[in-house]
């Protein structure tokens, strides 16, 4: 069984934690091995948890490979836009993650669409 790190939006009821879910202060919110419920995920969001480690098999989670140069380019673009914010803050870190995901998704969908039109 593999352990993978997922964003709060990727968590689903029934997944098992692969590590303790921690608050920024170090307080354990839910122990390793606990099975997630909708209520747990909602509480994580309220407490500012932006990601959690869960047990995984390949059927649960598939990641799309993103070319490293594309990822670096988009991260640099976002870094220049967010230069004056505290990236350590959970809300800002989540905003950064969502913006990066949105930008990468838009670019990869455009690439796929362009490939089909050719």
Secondary structure by P-SEA (a helix, b strand, c coil): cbbbbbcccccccccccccccccccccccccccccccaaaaaaaaaacccbbbbbbcccccccccccaaaaaaaaaaaaaaacccccccaaaaaaaaaaaaaaaaaaaaaaaaaaaac
